[in-house]
Amino acid sequence: CAKVVIEFKVFLIGKILKIQQSMQIEESTSLEWRDTNWLTRLGGIQNRQMALDYFSLSPFWDKNCNNERIYMQTAYRGLRQPLEKTIEALCKMTSIEFSVENRQPPIWVIQKQFRTGPAPNEINIVVIYYISGTNIYQAPTIYSIASKRLLASLYHVNDAFREVRDVAHFSLLDNCSYKATGDLLVFSTSRNTAGSLMGAANQKTWEFRHWMDRVIDTSADYISHQQVRINFYTPKTDTFYAKLNHAKLEIICKRKRQCKKNKRKHKIKKQ
């Protein structure tokens, strides 16, 4: 049991480090990479294999992926197998791999995915990249796009509250009203009333920000949970849980055998 616990701790530390690395993926969305010399020498990207070769030169490439392992095996033997053979070999492996999904130049879409089995649907997409002309970019996640749009809308809503606060007018007869003379809004109120209106506007702004933050945090938690699930799963996970269940079963059986021995000893003493 102690050995299983130690293995589990080492396994968790490795997974935590991988999760921390995955959290840094989002920082690469502002990076742009190109190699015009390579494209000029080969006459541009003409097929999927060339798109993957060009992408492998960029800093987005993972040197520990299965594509790199297959390439090193064939390069050592002085051979270069076609892309179809590489795809067949990748389906027999499990771990990180790169795949060219879009076949319509000049846009090439490349997926970084984690394969868990040979079936086409046994993959989890980690990051999506794309080649536009000569440049390579990382595609932003839906969460980052939604959060940026929500923050932009929040800024404009807050600005609208500020404008409304400056033109509000309060009187005992009409309560709160808004006056306009032509295209200009006129504001006239006492200092105390202005303070109360400012407090109400700030309260509404705070409420809006609070609920927007709740929405963003909920989305972030869900996406982080999905990312952790993707990065946490490896073929070793099933092996670990199998060992853990086997250890639990051995402990239970040992306790049952001990109980039977104690009962027999108790019967012998009575006789």
N, C-alpha and C positions, 0 to 999 in steps of 0.2 A: 504493500500500500504506500509506503514511504517513497519507493522508487517511482510509482505512478504519479504521486503528488509532485515530485521534483520534475518529472518529465512534463507535467501539465504546466508548471510555473515557467519552465524554459520555453514551452510552446506559446504561452500567453505573451511573454516578453517579446518574442519574435513577431507575433501578430500585432502587438501594440506599435512596434517600430514601423511595420508595413502600413498601418493605419495612419500614423503620423506622416509618412511619406505621401500617402494618397491625399491627405488634407492640403499638401503643398501643390497639388496638380493645378488647382484653380489659379495659382499665381502665374502660370505660363500662358494665360490667354492674351497677355499684352506682348508676347514675344513673336517676332516675325523673322523667318530664316529663308535664305535662298543661296544658291550656288550657280551663278550664271556661267562660269567656266565649264562646269560639268554639262550643263544643258547645251552650250554652244558646241562642245566637243562631240556630243552624241546626237545633236540635231533635235533636241527637245524630247519630251515624254511621248512615246508612241503607243505604249501598251501598259497593261497592269503590272507586268514584271518590272518595267523601267520606272513606273511610279513608285513601286515599293523599294527599288534600289536607290532612287533619289531620296526617298523619305528616310532610308536607313543612314544617310549622311548627316541628318539633322540632329540637334540635341534632344528632340522628342523621342528618339529611338531608345528602346530598352535593350541593352546588350545581354540581358539574362533571359530574353524571350525565346520561345521555341524556334522561331524563324532563324535566329542567329545560330542556334545549335545545329539545325539542319544544314545551314550554309557552311559552317565550319567543318562538318563531317564530309560534305561533298567537295569543298575546296581542298581539303587535305588529300583527297584522292585524285585531284586534278580534274574533277567533273563538275558540271553545272546542270542540274536536272531542271526540266521545265516547271512552270508554275503549277500545273495540274498535279504533278507528282508531289510537289511540296505541300499542296493542300491536302492530298491523301495522307501524307505523313503526319501533318498537323492534327488531323482528325483522330489519329491513334495516340496522341499525347494529351496531357493535361497540364495546364498552367497558362501563363500570359502568351498571347500571340497577336500578330497584326494581320489584318485582312483588308484588301481593297474592295470596297462595296460598290462604288459608282464607276461606270465604264464610259462616261460621256465626257471626253476632254473638252475644254481645258480645265474642268473641275474634276478632281479626283478625291473621293471621300475614303479615308482610311480609319478603320476601327481598331482600337486597342481593347482586346477582350480576354476574359478568363474562361478557358474551356474546361468543363467538368466531365465531358463524355464525348463519344464519337458522333452522336446525333446532331443535326444542324441546330436544334433548339436548345442544346445543352451548353450554352454560352451566356456569359454575363458581360455586357458592355461596360467598360471602365471609362474610357475617354474616346472622343471622336475628333479626328484631325481632318484637314482638307488642304489640297494643293490648288491654288488659284493662279494660273499662269506659271510664274516662276517662284511664287512665295508659298510658304507653308505656315499655317496657323492652327491653333487649337480652338475648336468650337466651344463657346461658353455653354454652361449647363442651363437648363430651364429655370432652376432656382435662382441663379445669378441674374438672369435676364428679368425674371419677375420681381426680384428684390430691387433692382435698379429702377424699374418702371414705377414700382410702388413708392420708392423714396422720392422720385421726381414728381409724382402726383401729389405726394404729401407736401412737398415744398410749395407747389402752386396753391393747394388748398389753404395752407397756412398763410400764404401771401394774400389770398382772398379774404380770410378772416381779418387780417390786419387792415385791409382797405375798408371793409364793412365797419370795423370798429371806429375808424376815423371819420366816417360820414353818418354815424348813427345820431339820432336826435330823440330826446325823451322829454315828454311833457305830461302833466297830470290829466290833460284832456285826451290826448291821442296815444298815451303810453309811448312805446318805442316806435319811431318812424324814421323814414329816410327822405330827405328833401333834395330836390334837384332843380337847378336853374339853368336851362339850356343843356349844355354838355357838362356843366360843372356841378358837383355835389357839394352842398353847403352843410357845414356842421356847426351846431350851436347848442351847447348844453353846459351845465354847471360842472365844477370840478369833481364833486362827489359822484354825480351821475356818470361822468366819463370813467371814473375809477371802477364803478360797479359794472359798466358795460365792458370795460377792458378785462375785468375778472371773469365775466361770463364767456367772452371770446376766448380767453386763454384756457378756460375750463374745457370748452368744446374742442379746442386744438389739442389739448392734452389727452382727451378721451379718444380722439381720432388717432393720434400717434400711438396710444396704448394698444388699441385694437389692431392697428397695422403691424406693430411689433409682435403682437400675439400671432398674427397670421404668418409673418416671416419666420418667427421662431419655430412654429409648428411645422412649417415646410422644411426648415433646416434640420429639425430633429428627424423627420421622416426620411429625408434624403441621406442624412448621416447614418441612420439605421440601415438603410438599404446598402450604402457603401461599405459599412462594417460587415454586413452579411456577405457581400461579395468577396471582400478581402479576407474574411475569416475562414471561408470554406476552402479547404484543400483536401486532397485524398487522405492526408494524415489525420484529418478530423474524425473520420469514420473509424480508423484504426485505434485512435485514442479512446473513443467512447466504447469500442468493443472491449479494450483492455480494462476500462473502468468497470463496465458491467460484469466482466468475468471476475474481477477482484471482489466486487460486491457479492456475487453468487458464491464464491469460495468462502467468504466470511460467514454468510448465512448457513451454508452447509456445515461449516466447522462448528458453529453454535448449536445446530441441531444434533450433531454427533455427540457434542459435549453434554447436552441435556439428556440424551439417551443413556450415556455412561453413568451420569449422576443418578438417574432413576434406577438403573440396575444395581448400583452400589447400595442405594437406599433399600431396595427389596432384599438384598443379601443380608444387610444388617438386621432387618426385621426378622428374618428367618433364624 
